[in-house]
Amino acid sequence: MTTNLIDPDIRKAHTLPSRFYTDEESFTDLVAGFEECWHFAAHEDQLSENNILPLEHMESLVGEPMLLTRDAVIRCLSNVCTHRGMLIATEACSASTLKCGYHGRTFGLDGCMRNMPEFEDVEDFPSLSDDLSSFDLKRWKGLLFAGSNPIRFNDCLEELEARIGWMPIESFQHDPSRHRTYEIDANWALYVDNYLEGFHIPYVHGDLHGELDYDSYSTELFEGGVLQIGVASDSESCFSLPESSPDYGQRIAAYYYWLYPGLMLNFYPWGLSVNLVIPLSVGRTRIVYHGFVWDHSKLGAGAGGDLDKVEAEDQDIVEATHRGVKSGAYDRGRYSPTRETGVHHFHRMLTS
């Protein structure tokens, strides 16, 4: 990538060239870097009923089928049988062992090979290569992050701890009814661009605009991510902040965290909405929603009250923008220094 492609001074900078959204080579180069990042795997509560959880999205993000297992500890393991490469788990379940449905090879929840039919005469078997590979796993307040070779942005969670460490996130409950999966005809980076600015809220999200104090909407940048803070209008739902919060005394409606490359952690008074942005091709993206509830009495209120409507509005905008950036009449634009600092920050990461 060209490190000086995006001027560090937002007042002078031009936006990302359109080829980053439309060119196959640019897409391949960017997505190849995902294996160097941490990615959201799950919330621990998702393992409370099923102790084996395949992570389908990780295969798209880092090229590795993975699964989580839970006994005395939680592990992230390869979901590929060491016999012939079959996927071991294709849906969440509870079991004391992992068993490949192809030829019956079994593994412990620690990934160690336990048994294999019809292999009595095989020499030097089993060996360590017959065990399942393990992957790095990081835990923060019940949120689990995994990666195949995560070396970038290791300190992002310190930013969250300093701001919202007071929240009992580890006790949030997984709500399967809030799970959504969408596929849109747009480049993944355009979806992130749209998320990283509140500039469009008055024009695209009429209901949300009424719930937020747009003039007080703020954006903070940190290494590897962006925080947007939505302040509630006078009568709308907001957090009951403790005195330990840096925002104590303010009417905070939402904390919108984005962690590179495509993780959105949206904290509302009712709980947490996790959005995963998963590139499928240069012009096709999957968006996955997971919901984790803190306070059921606050569901349906405030900035996080109707996420389906907000998502539909965003998808329409992003798909139309993807059509536009493919035009020969467009290449680059300029940034609003007051409203698009998050987008500028993202583009600097993409080109570094």
Residue pairs with C-beta under 8 A, 6 or more apart in sequence:
1 29
1 350
1 351
1 352
2 351
3 351
3 352
5 16
5 17
5 351
6 13
6 14
6 15
6 16
6 344
6 347
6 348
6 351
7 13
7 14
8 348
10 335
10 337
10 340
10 341
10 344
11 337
13 334
13 335
13 344
14 332
14 333
14 334
15 332
15 333
15 334
15 335
15 343
15 347
16 189
16 332
16 347
16 350
16 351
17 331
17 332
18 325
18 326
18 330
18 331
18 332
19 26
20 26
20 30
20 187
20 189
20 350
21 187
21 189
21 190
21 282
21 322
21 325
21 326
22 187
22 282
22 283
22 325
22 326
23 282
24 282
26 282
27 187
27 279
27 281
27 282
30 189
30 261
30 350
31 279
33 152
33 261
34 61
34 62
34 261
35 62
35 63
35 147
35 148
35 149
36 147
36 149
36 150
36 151
36 152
37 147
37 150
37 152
37 153
37 260
37 261
38 138
38 145
38 146
38 147
38 150
38 152
38 153
38 154
38 156
38 259
39 57
39 58
39 61
39 62
39 145
39 146
39 147
39 150
39 263
39 276
40 143
40 144
40 145
40 263
40 265
40 274
40 276
41 55
41 58
41 66
41 68
41 76
41 137
41 144
41 145
41 146
42 53
42 55
42 68
42 144
43 142
43 143
43 144
43 172
43 174
43 272
43 274
43 290
43 292
44 74
44 139
44 142
44 143
44 144
44 170
45 142
45 172
45 173
45 174
45 292
46 53
46 92
46 174
46 290
47 53
47 68
47 70
47 74
48 174
49 94
50 92
50 93
50 94
51 69
51 70
51 71
51 94
51 95
51 109
52 67
52 68
52 69
52 70
52 89
52 92
52 93
52 94
52 95
52 98
52 109
53 67
53 68
53 69
53 89
53 92
54 65
54 66
54 67
54 79
54 87
54 89
54 90
54 91
54 92
55 65
55 66
55 67
55 68
55 76
55 79
55 146
56 65
57 276
57 278
57 286
57 288
58 64
58 65
58 66
58 146
59 65
59 66
60 278
60 279
60 280
60 286
61 262
61 278
62 147
62 148
63 148
64 78
64 135
64 148
65 78
65 79
65 80
65 87
66 76
66 77
66 78
66 79
66 135
66 146
67 76
67 77
67 78
67 79
67 88
67 89
67 98
68 74
68 75
68 76
68 77
68 137
68 144
68 146
69 75
69 77
69 98
69 109
69 110
69 111
70 109
71 109
71 110
74 137
74 139
74 144
75 109
75 110
75 111
75 134
75 137
76 134
76 135
76 136
76 137
76 144
76 146
77 98
77 111
77 132
77 133
77 134
77 135
78 111
78 132
78 133
78 134
78 135
79 87
79 88
79 89
80 86
80 87
80 88
80 132
81 87
81 88
81 100
81 102
81 103
81 105
82 105
82 113
82 129
82 130
82 131
82 132
83 100
83 102
83 103
83 105
83 116
84 102
84 103
86 100
86 101
86 102
86 103
88 98
88 99
88 100
88 101
88 107
88 132
89 98
96 109
97 106
97 107
97 108
97 109
97 114
98 106
98 107
98 108
98 109
98 111
98 132
99 105
99 106
99 107
100 106
103 116
103 117
104 115
104 116
104 117
105 113
105 115
105 116
105 117
106 113
106 114
106 115
106 116
107 113
107 114
107 131
107 132
108 114
111 131
111 132
111 133
111 134
112 131
112 132
113 126
113 130
113 131
113 132
116 125
116 126
116 130
119 125
135 146
135 147
135 148
136 146
136 147
136 148
136 150
137 144
137 145
137 146
138 144
138 145
138 146
138 150
138 157
139 145
140 157
140 160
140 161
141 165
141 167
141 168
141 169
141 170
142 169
142 170
142 171
142 172
143 169
143 265
145 157
152 224
152 260
153 223
153 224
153 225
153 259
153 260
155 223
155 224
156 222
156 223
156 224
156 225
156 259
159 222
159 225
159 227
160 257
160 265
162 246
163 227
163 245
163 246
163 247
163 255
164 245
164 255
164 267
166 241
166 242
166 244
166 245
167 267
167 294
168 294
169 272
169 292
169 294
171 294
172 271
172 272
172 292
172 293
172 294
173 292
173 293
174 290
174 291
174 292
175 271
175 291
175 292
175 293
177 291
178 273
178 289
178 290
178 291
178 293
179 288
179 289
179 290
179 291
180 287
180 288
180 289
180 308
180 311
181 286
181 287
181 288
181 289
182 286
182 287
182 311
182 315
183 280
183 284
183 285
183 286
183 287
184 191
184 284
184 285
184 287
184 315
184 318
184 319
185 283
185 284
185 319
185 322
186 283
186 284
186 285
186 315
186 318
186 319
186 321
186 322
187 279
187 282
187 283
187 285
187 322
187 325
188 261
188 262
188 277
188 278
188 279
188 285
189 346
189 350
190 318
190 321
190 322
190 325
191 262
191 277
191 285
191 287
191 314
191 318
192 258
192 261
192 262
192 277
192 346
193 343
193 346
194 200
194 314
194 317
194 318
194 321
195 256
195 258
195 264
195 275
195 314
196 219
196 226
196 228
196 258
196 340
196 342
196 343
196 345
196 346
197 219
197 336
197 339
197 340
197 342
197 343
198 212
198 214
198 217
198 219
198 228
198 230
198 339
199 336
199 339
199 340
200 317
201 208
201 209
201 212
201 214
201 217
202 209
202 214
204 313
204 314
204 317
205 310
205 313
207 306
207 309
208 303
208 310
210 233
211 232
211 233
211 236
211 237
211 253
211 302
211 303
211 305
212 230
212 231
212 232
212 233
212 236
212 253
212 254
212 303
213 231
213 232
213 233
213 251
216 231
217 228
217 229
217 230
217 231
218 228
218 229
218 231
219 226
219 227
219 228
219 229
219 339
219 341
219 342
220 226
220 227
220 228
220 229
221 227
221 341
221 342
221 345
224 259
224 260
224 349
225 257
225 258
225 259
225 260
226 257
226 258
226 342
226 345
226 346
227 255
227 256
227 257
227 258
228 255
228 256
228 258
228 342
229 247
229 252
229 254
229 255
229 256
230 252
230 253
230 254
230 255
230 256
230 303
231 250
231 251
231 252
231 253
232 238
232 251
232 252
232 253
232 302
232 303
234 251
236 251
236 253
236 301
236 302
236 303
237 253
237 268
237 269
237 270
237 298
237 301
237 302
237 303
237 305
238 251
238 252
238 253
238 269
238 302
239 252
239 253
239 269
240 269
241 247
241 248
241 249
241 250
241 252
242 248
253 268
253 269
253 302
253 303
253 304
254 266
254 267
254 268
254 302
254 303
254 304
255 266
255 267
256 264
256 266
256 267
257 264
257 265
257 266
257 267
258 264
258 265
258 342
258 346
259 265
260 346
260 349
261 277
262 276
262 277
262 278
262 279
263 274
263 275
263 276
263 277
264 273
264 274
264 275
264 276
264 277
265 272
265 274
266 272
266 273
266 274
266 275
266 304
268 298
268 302
268 303
268 304
269 294
269 295
269 298
269 301
269 302
269 304
270 293
270 294
270 295
270 296
270 298
270 299
270 300
270 301
270 304
271 291
271 292
271 293
271 294
271 295
272 291
272 292
272 294
273 289
273 290
273 291
273 292
273 304
273 307
274 289
274 290
274 291
274 292
275 287
275 288
275 289
276 286
276 287
276 288
276 289
276 290
277 285
277 286
277 287
278 285
278 286
278 287
278 288
279 285
280 286
283 322
287 311
287 315
289 307
289 311
293 299
299 305
300 306
324 330
335 341
335 343
335 344
